[in-house]
Amino acid sequence: MIRIAIADDHTLFAKGIEGLLEEHEDLEVLGLFSNGKELVDFLEISEVDVVLTDLNMPILNGFGVLSAVKNGNSQTKVVVLSMYDEEKIYRESLEKGADGFVLKDADPDELVFTIREVHEGRHVLNFERVIEQARPNAFFDSFRDKYRLSRREIEIIKLIKEGLTNKDIAEELGLSQSTVETHRKNIHNKLGVSSRVELVNKAHEMNL
């Protein structure tokens, strides 16, 4: 479970994000805060995995949140939610330690995807990708395919790419062979493939 806290002085927006995230079983929103100080105070008494913060807030803004989190001993990751697609603001967020940067008018899938990547420590920050977030039809099928996969399924795909058999994968992951076979069937159904070769080719398209 990824524990999340949201700081944004626009209550309707924050509640909308909360509703979106809680549709996903692996995401839990612990609190909504109207300014950065309330959020930072909450972090002192609660364990939070990922913070989503607006930049423009009263009392303590998003940059202040970044400084407070990154200068402390917290392992909390911070994703900036911004309405500004200016590179200067993006760069300043990174300099202050942002782990992710998502535009407020981005596709909701991008936010969920970014939260998961940031939490797992594999998110790659790229300004061009940020700009693409808000463009209609910017998300290729490969992204949506990857988004539909569970972490375990992605793990199994990578092992299949390495040439491991179902038996090998079961031993590697400590699973039964029948469980691995079930995962493979689900993977094939989700990706619309019918053979190992097609699966491996699809995995390359998704950069897995």
N, C-alpha and C positions, 0 to 999 in steps of 0.2 A: 504494500500500500504506500502510495506517495502522498505525504501530508503537505498541504498547501495552505498558505495564507495570502490574502489579497489586500493591497492598499490602493484605494482609488477614491477620490472625493465625489465621484459621480455614482451615486448609489444604484441607480437603475442599471448602469453598465456593469458594476461589480456584481450585482445579483444575477445578471444575465450570464456572466462568466461562471459564477458559482453553479448555476443550473446546468450549463453546458458541461462543466467538468464532472459533476456528480452523476452524469449519465454513464460514466466509465467506472467499472468496478475497482480499478486499481488507483483511482484518484479520490482523495478526500479533502474537502475544504474545511479547515479548522476555524477560520474566522475571516470577517470582512472588516476593514478599518478605513476610516475616512481621511486619515493623514498618516504620515510616516512615523510620527512619535508613538502613536497608539500601537502601530505594528511592532516597532522596536521594543516597546515595553512588553508586548505579548511574547516576543521571542526570548525574553529573559526568563520566562517561566514555562515555556512550552517548546517541545521539540518539533521543528518544522523542517521539512526536506527542501521545499522550493517556495520561494516568495515571488509573487507577481506584483510589481509595483508600477504605478503611474509615475511620471516625472514631475508633473505640475500639480503639487498639492500644498495645502496650507500647513503651517507650523514646521513641518519637516518634509522636504520634497524627496523625489526619488533618488537624487544624487546623495542626499543625506542618508537615506536608507542604505544605499550601497556602501557608503563609508562606514556606517555603524556596523553593518553585517561583516564586511570584509576586514575591518580593523579589530574585530572581536575574535574569539576562539571558536566561533560557530562554524559548523560544516554546512550550513544552509546555503543553497544555491539561489541566485537572484536572476529572474527574468524581467527585463524592462518591457512594459506595455506602453507604447508611445503612439501618438497621433502624428508625430513629426517624422518624415522620411528624409531628413537632412543628414548628410554624412557627418557634419560637425558634431551633432548631438549624438549620433551613433558612436563616433570615435570617443567622445568624452565618457559615454556610458561604459565602453570597454576599458578605458583608462582607469575608471573607478572600480573596475572588477566585475562588471556584468557578465553573467554566464550565458545569457541569451537575450535577444532583442526581437520583439514581435510588434508589428504595426497593429493598431486597434481595428483597422478595417481589413485585416488579413482573413483568409479562410479559417474558420474555427478549427479545422483539422490541423492546420499549421501550428496553432497554439498547443494543442494536445501532443502533437508529435514533438515539438520543441521541449515541452515539459519532461517528457519521457527521456529524450536524448540527454538533456541537461542533467537529469537525476542519475542517469547511467554513466555520466562523464564522457560521452562520445559526441557531444554537439560541436559542430564546426561553425564558428562565427564568420559570416561572409556578407558584406554590405549588398552585393548584387542580389543575393538570395532574399534579403530583407525587402528590397525594392520589388522583387517578383511576387512577394506575398500578397500584395493588394491588387495584382492584375488579374482580371477574369481569365479563367482557364489556364492559370499559370501552373497548376499542379498536374504533372503527367501521371499516366496510369501507373507507372512504376512506383510513384510515391504512394498512391492510394492502395496499391497492392501491398506494399511494405507496411503501411499503417494498419491493415487488416490482420497482419500476422502477430501472434503472441511472441513474447521473448523466447519461450521454449521452441517454438516453431522456427524462428530465425536461427537459433542455436543448432537445430537439427539440419537445416538447409546448409549451413556452413560446413557441417561434418559430411554431408552428402557430397558437397563440392570437393571435399578432400578425398573422396573415393571410398569412404567407410560404408560398410554394409549395415543393414538393420541390426544385426547381432553385435557388430563393432560399436555402433552408436549406443545401443542399450548398455553395453559394458562401460563405455566412456561416461555416460550420464547417470549410471546407476538406476536405469529403468528396466522394465520387462520388455522383451522383444515385441510382444503384442501391443504395448503402449506406444512404442516407436512406430509400429505399423499403422496404428490409429492416427498418430500425428501426421504421418506421411499422407494418408488418405485425405485428411483435413487440408493439408498444404496443397495437394493437387487440386482439390475442389475450389479453394480460395483463389488460386493462381490460374486455374483453367488449363492445367497441363496434364498430360497423360503418360509421360515417361520420365526417366531420370535425366535424359539428354535435354528434354524441354525444360525441366526444372532447373538444371544447371544454367542453361542459357538465360532463363528468366532471372535467376539469381544474379548473373552478371549485369543484366539491365538495371537491377535495383542496387547495384554496388554492394552486395552482401558478401 
